[in-house]
Amino acid sequence: MEKLLTIAVPCYNAAWCLDKCLSSFLADPIPDALEVIVVNDGSTDGTLSIAKDYAARFPDIFRLIDKENGGHGSGINAAIKQAAGRYFAAVDADDWVLTENIHTFLDVLSDTAADAIITHFHTVDMASGKRREYRTRDVTLNKTYTLKEFTSHTGDVYPCAVYHGLTYRTEVYRDSGAVLSEGIFYEDQEYATLPFISVKTVLPLDVFWYQYLIGNVDQSVSDKNLVGRLGQVEHVVRRIFRCFHDSHDSHDSHDSHDSHDSHDSHDSPGVSDGAKRYIARKATESLLYYYVAAMIKNPDKPGGRKLAARLREELLEAEPELVRSVDSKFGMIKKMNRLRFSGKMLEFFKNPLPYSLYRKLFKKNRG
């Protein structure tokens, strides 16, 4: 049977959670159109044994890649090379999917040719079990858009255009030349950005799919780990800005009909206005993520300001318009830094009312 969907599950020392993840794919009836590639990334616990067990019991669904440790991105890079599914997505080993929605999702994939599919997801708190919904909003769901149409919407249509909400047509992912950074964390931002160099159409679905576990102190997104790996966040920000720069150059050369320009893997002449707009959005999001990590979540407030200012100046030389488009937010984050805001305080101020009051309070003192 043709595989409609390949799911990559990168695993490193995931024996404590892998069974929950893999069992979530076992819908009733067994979804033969689904392929799950479990990538054991040099684990030293019982991960490999669990993966082998699923591959032996359900060989029509589960496949195993056993490789040396190379990081989360290397697992996705390995899986996309072997994916048989028409569509491709990734699910982390400590996360899972809504089993009851698998057949609904597969039915949609069998009847669409969209380049990127966006689905709703939940975050699930590890301690309390509390769920929080993330939905695609301000756009008609279950309708295919050109990427230009999708990114032209004035509302916030991006909450689920992230690692946990994106599924790509496999051919489009491969054609983009996207290769995720290996040996680092936070490359999920690359996954949600780099393939869009080749995306032409988007289908936002009214379907919940991914279940994202949060609250684990060992997660890369915990404040402590994030601050300790600021250099890795910088690396990802630079890659996304480079992707934008290349898409911009490619678009300009395409408009001028100059077929003699040389292009790298992210610099093909087919880059659309929609892709440029989407990648620009992702570039500024990644930069703001770095500003918050360096200046708010970092307990070294003066040091964090210096790091953020240095990266800003570096990127300003190449993409001044893009960097300056978020300067007001940069100024606000710097003001919070001087007031010694912590990550917990920032979460409180994300509430719309106090956040708006804060903006008014410091309106005259940004920068």
N, C-alpha and C positions, 0 to 999 in steps of 0.2 A: 504494500500500500504506500502511496506517495506520502511523504512526511510534509505536513503543513507548517509545523513549528518545531524549531530546535531551541532548547533551553540549555545554556551553559551554566554549570554550577561549579565555580572555582572553590576548591576546598584546601584549607591548611589547618591541621589539628582541629577538625570540626566534629570529632566523634560525639561530643556532648549534644550536638544539635542536628546532625545530618539526617538521622532517621525521620525526624519531624518534617524536614524539608522535602526529602525524597518521597515520603509517603503521601504528601499533599498532591502529588501528580497522579495518584492512582484513583482516578474517578471511576464511577460505575455507569456504563461499561468501560473497560480499559480503553483509553484513547489511543488507538493504533496510529493515528495521524501525528502523534506527539513523539518527539525524540528528546531525551534528556542526556546530555553529555556531562558526566561527572569528571572534573579535572582534579586529580589528586596532585597537589603542588608540593610534593616532598614532605608530606605529613610524617610525624614521628609517633602518633598515637594510633588509635584504631580506625581512623578515617578510611584507609584503603580497604580494610576488611569489610566495612559496611557497604562501601561502593561496590565491591566485588559481589557481595550477597545480592544486592538489588539487580546487578547486571545478569547474574545467574538465574534469578527467579523471574525476571521480566526482561528477557533479552530483546524483545521487540520494541521496548521503550528506552531502556537504560543502556548507555555505552560508557566505557571507562577509558580515560586517558591518564596514565600514570607517568609523571615527569618529575624532573628535579625542580627544586624550589626556585621560583622566578618572580613571585608576587602575583597579586590579584589580576593585574592587567595581562600578565603572561598566560593565565588560565583562559581568559576570554580570547586572546590572540590565537591560542592553540585550538580552541573549540570552533572558531569561525572558519578555520581552514578545513575542518572535517564536517561541518554542518551539512546535513542532507535536507533540512527543512526549507520550505519556500520563504519562511520568516524566521527571524533570529532574535533572541532576547537572552538576558542573563538574570539569574537569581542567586543571591549570596547564600552560603550554606547555613547561616543562622536565621535566614528568612524562609518564607514559604508562600504558596499561592492559595487562593480560595478554590478548593477542589470543586465545589458546586458550580463554579463558573467556567470550568475548563472546556466543556463541550460547547457552551455558548460562544466562547472566544474562538474556538476552532471553526465553528460554523461561519463566523464572520470572516476569518482568514481565508476560508475556502471560496468566498464570494467577493473578494476585493483584490485590487491590484495596487493599492496605495503604497507609497514608499515607506512611510512611517506611520505606525499606529500608536495612539496615546490612550492609555487607560487610567482610571482612577486607582488610588491605592490607600491603604491605611498605614499609619505608624502604630505600633503596639508596644506599650511600655513594659519592659521586662519585669519590673517589680509589681506593678498594680494590674497589669493586663488591660489598662485603659487604651481604647482606640481613638485615633483622631483621623478624620477623613481629609483626604486631599482630592479635590475634584477639578476637572477642567471646567472653567466658567466663562461666561460672557461670549459664548459661541454656540451655534446649533450643533448638537452632538449627533453621531451616527451619520454624518455627511462628510464626503470627501472634498477637501479644499486644495487648491494650489497652495504652495508654501507662501507665495506672495499674498494671497487672500487671507490665509491664516494669520500671518504676522502683521497684516494691516488692521486687524481688529483693535479697537481702542481699549477694550477691557483687558483684564489680566487673564490671558489664555494660557499662561506658561506654568502654573503650579505643578502639573504632571509631566511636563516636558523635561524629565529628569531620568536618571538611571532606573528608578523604580516604576516609571510609567511608560517607558519607550520600548517598542518592538519595531525592528527594521525588516524590510524586505532584504533577504540575504544577498541577493545580487547587487542591490544598491549599496549595502554595507561594504561589500568586497570592492565594488567599483570605485568607492570613495578613496580607497587606499588607506583607510584609517588603521593605524597600528597603535594600540594603547601603550603608554609608558610602562616599563617593567621595573620591578624592584622598588616601587614606591607605592604610597597610598594616594587617595584622592583622584585617581585617574578615572573615577566614575564621571567626573565632569567632562573629561575627554570623550567618553562613551556617548554622552548626551549632546556632544557638539560636533566632533570631527566628521562623522558620517553625513551630516547635513550638507556637506559640500556637494553631495550628489542627490539629495532629496528634492523631489519636485512636487510631491503630493502628500497630504497628511489627512489621516482619518481619526478624529477624536471620538472615542467610544464612551457610551454611558454604561460602562462595565467596571466593576471593581475586580482587581486581579492580584497585585503584589501586596504582601503583608510584611512590613519592614519593622524588625525588632529594634527598639531603641532602649537606652538606659543602661547599657552594658559598659562598665568603666574601661573595659579592654578595647572598645571600639575606637577606630581611628578618628571618629568625630567627637570623642570626648574632649573637653577643654584641655586637659593635661597632655594628651597625645597630640592634639592639634597644634598646640604651642611648641611642643618638642619637635614637630616635623614641619615647621614653617618653611624650611628650604624646599620641601617637597611640594607644598602648596604653591610656592613661587614658580617652581618648574612647570606646574600645570597651567598657571596663569599665563606664563610666557608662551606655552604651546598653543593655547587658545587664541591669544593675541596674534601669534604667527599665522594661525589658520585664517583669522580675519584679514590680516594683511595680504596673504596669498589670494584669498577670494576676491579682494578688492583689486589687486593687480590683474588677476585673471579676467574679471569683469571688464576692466578698462581695455585690456588687450582685445577682448572679444568685441567690444563696441567699436574699436578702431579697425576690426577685421585684419589684424596683423597676425598672420599664421606663422611667422618666423620666430616668435618669442619662445623661449624655453620655459618649461613648467615642471615643478616638482609634483609629488604625489597629491598635494592639496592645491594644485594650481592649474586645473583644467579649464578650457575656455567655455565650458557649459555652466559655470556657476551663475545662479539666478539672483535677481534682486531679493527675492524672498530668503534665499540662503544667506546672502550678505546681512540682511536685517536680523535674521535669527542668530547668526554667529556673533554679530555685534552685541546683541542682548546677552548672550552667554559670556562674552568676554567681559562686559561690565559687571555681570553677576559674579564672575570668578574674582575680579579685582576687589569688589566690595567684600566678598567672603574673606579675602586676604586682609583687607583693612581691619575688619572686625576681629579676626584671629590675632593679628599683630598688636592692635591697640586696645582692644577691650578684653579679650580672653587671656592675653598675656599679662602676668603680674608685673613684669618689668615695663612700666608705663613709658619712661623716657626712651628706653631701648626700642620699644614697639613703635613709637613715633618716628624714630630714625629709620627703622626698617621700612615702614610704610612710605615715608618720604623718598627714600632711595629708590624703591621699586616704581613709585609714581613718576619720578624724574626720568628713569630709564625708559619706561613705556611712553612717556610724553614725547620723546624724540621721534618715535616711529609712528604713533597714532595720537596726535594731540587732541583732535576733535573727540575721539572716543573716550580718552582719559578725562577730559574736561567736562564731558557730559555727566559725570558723577561727582564733580568737585564739591557740589553743595552737600552731598552725603558724606564725602570725605571730611569736609569741615565739621559736620555734626559729629562724626565718629571721633575726630580728634578732640572736639570739645568734651565728649564723654570720657575720653582717655584722660584729659587733664582733671576731670572730676573724679577720676579713679573708679569709673564704672567697671563692674565685673560682668561675666557672662550671665549670671543669674539676674542681675539688675537689668541687663539688656532684654532678657526674655520678658520681664515685667513691662518694660517700656514698648514692647511690640503691640501691646494693647492699643487700639486706635485712639482712644480718648487721651490717655496720658502722653502718648507719642506726639499727638498733634499739639498738645499744650507745651511739650518740650520744644517742638519746632518754633513756636511763637516766642518762647522764653529766650532762645538763643539766635533768633532771626537776625539780629544786628551784629552778632559776634562770630559769624562763621569764618572759617579760614584758618 
